Amino acid sequence: MREILYSEDGWDYGVTDVFDPAMLRPIIENLKYKQEHEWDDYDEVKHAGSLILSVLTHGGMQMDFHFMIKDDTYCGIALCTTGQLDETLFFGSRLPVIKEEEGEYLFFSYFHISPDSRGHGEMWLRDVIMPYYGMVGYKAMYLKTSHPRSWSLYSRLGRAVGTYTTYSDNKLYKRKGRIYRLPIGQ
């Protein structure tokens, strides 16, 4: 299933349950930018690919691929996982902060917009992605991020419910992160 949820000024915002490797373009573009400006030895492309493969082969979980397209080019991606969620796959451990029942929350990950297409993220998440899940009864989405520049966005839409520390791929850099709960339809 592939569906365009919203269109405006040549931008299409859609969702599909079928993975297309071209959807990774925004993550690749951000990795290239980071390599040129602020490399921290963490390969988001590798980690996103690993998560997608894990979810698709795990059983019991469904991954939706939200995309932003302009001129037939993927400019944004967001992964939303539903079903019998394995918290350890996404967060490394169980999350004691989850208050909703199974089937009332989802995991949100790899929200990337290509550097040349930024400025659409908050609207896309708040006005397209979150209402999409609200219409079918989800109450919250949980995510983790070690990108401090994204913390203000997630704080406007929800609240931090935890923190964590991880390391870069070769253990060269310590990465401090936050776990957020974003309420849906409340």
N, C-alpha and C positions, 0 to 999 in steps of 0.2 A: 504494500500500500504506500503510495506517495501522494501527499496532499499539500497544496499551497494553502496556508492558513490566513495569510495577510499579504497584501501587495500595496506598495506606495512608492511613487516617484522612481519606478524602474527597479525597485528592490522587491524581491520575493522572499517570504519567510515560510518555510515549509517543514514537513516532518515525513519520515519514512521509517519503516522497520527493516529496510534492506541497506546494508553497508556498501558504499562505493568508495574505493580508496581515494578518489579525487576529493572527497569530503575532508581529507586531512590537510588540504592546502593551507587553510588558515593557521593550523598548528605549525606546519613547516615554515610558513612565512614568519611567524613569531619566533621560532627557533633561530632562523637566519638573522633576524633583527637582534635577538639576544646575543648571538655569537659575535656580532659586529660591535655591540655596545656594552653589554653587561653580562657576559657569559658566567654562568654559575655551575657548569658541569652537570646539568640536569637535562636529559633529553626527553622532552614532552612527547615527541613523536613516537619514540620507542615505548614509553609508558602507556600512551593512549592506545597504541596498537595491541599491547599486551592485555590491557583491560578489556578491550573490545573482544579479543579472542577468548579470554577467560569467561566473560559473560555469555558469549554465544555458545560455548562448549560446556558450560557449567550445568545447565538444566534448571528449570524452575524460574528463570529470570528472563525478562524481555527488555531489550535495549531499543529505545527510539532515538533516531538520529535527526535532530533538528538542524536545519541549515538555513543560511542566508545566501542568496544568489543575486548577482547583478551581471547582466550581459553574459549569461550562461556560465559564469565562473563562481565557484564556491568562495564566499568571503567570510563566512562564519559557520561555526559548528558548536553544538551543545549536545551532550549525551544525557539521556534520562533513562534510568533503569528502574523497572517495576517488577512485581512478582514476589517470589520467595527470596527476599534480599539477603545476601550473605555479607553482613557488615564487615567481616574480617577481610574480605576481598577489596573493599573500598577504603576502609579506615584502619586496617591492621589489627583491630580488636573490636569487641562489642561496644556499642555506644549506650551508656546508661541514661543518656539524656533524651532518648526517643520515648515519647509519651503516647504516641498514636498506636493504634492496633495495626497489625500486618494488613496491607492493602489500602491503608490510609496515608502512607508516605512513600516517597520515592527518593532515589539518590540522583543528584545532579553533578555532572563532572565534565571536564574539558570544555569549558566555555571559552572559546577563542574566536577572535575577530582579527582578520588580517590588518596589519598596521595601516594600510592605505584605505581601509573601510571603517575605521573606528568612529564612534559617535552614535551608533545605533543600538548598542548593547543593552542599556537599561530599558529602553522602550521594548525591545524584543523580548527580554526576559519578563518584565512586568506586565506587558499588555498582550503578548502573544503566547509565550510558553506557559506561564503560570495559569492563565485562564483556561488554556487547553486542558490541563489536568484538573482544574477546579470543576469543570463541567462534568467530569466522570467521578467526582467524589473524593479526590485526594485532598488532604488537609495540610500537608507540609512537604517540603523538600529539604533534604540535608545535603551538605556539601562540605568539602574541605579544600582549603587553598593556602598556599605558601607564597602567594603574590600580594605583598602589602598594598599595591596600588588598587587592587580589587576590593579591599576591605571596606572602603567607604560605600561602594555600591551595595554590597551585601548587608551592610549595617543599615542602609536606608530601606531595604526591602525586608529585613528580618533582624536577627540578633545572633551574636556569637554565643555558642553554648559549650565551647571547649577550646583547648589549645593542644598543640602537639609540636614535636621537634623531630625532624628527619635530616638525613644527610644527602648531599648530591651523589651522583652515580659512583664516583670514585672516592667518596668520603672526604673530599677537599673542602667542602663548604657545609656549614650547618644551616638548615632552613627551618625557620620558625613559622608555624602556620596556625590557622584558626579553623574551627568547625562551626558552621552556621546552620541555623534552622530558619527557613523562609516559609511563613504561613501562606497558605493558598486559600483564597476565597473567604477570608475572615476580616 
